[in-house]
Amino acid sequence: MSESPFIIRRGSACCNCGACVRRCARGNFAARDGEVAIADGYVCTGCGDCVKWCPVRALSVRPAHPAAIRRLAR
């Protein structure tokens, strides 16, 4: 499994309901052996749908790093 540059997943809070798997249009999440995890974090666009639909708030948006914001602003 992977990490995402945009999303923080707290595995201990996850109820493995699969809402993020169903809602993510990019296929960022996968269910394997009854557990949900980030499958390929680098396909994530940071849209926030997974965060919005998570019933137990196991997902949150990762704060942007100031240096990355400056690079994007150029």
Secondary structure, DSSP 8 states (H G I E B T S, - for coil): ----SSEEE-TTT-----HHHHH-TT--EEEETTEEEES-GGG-----HHHHH-TT--EEE----HHHHHHHH-
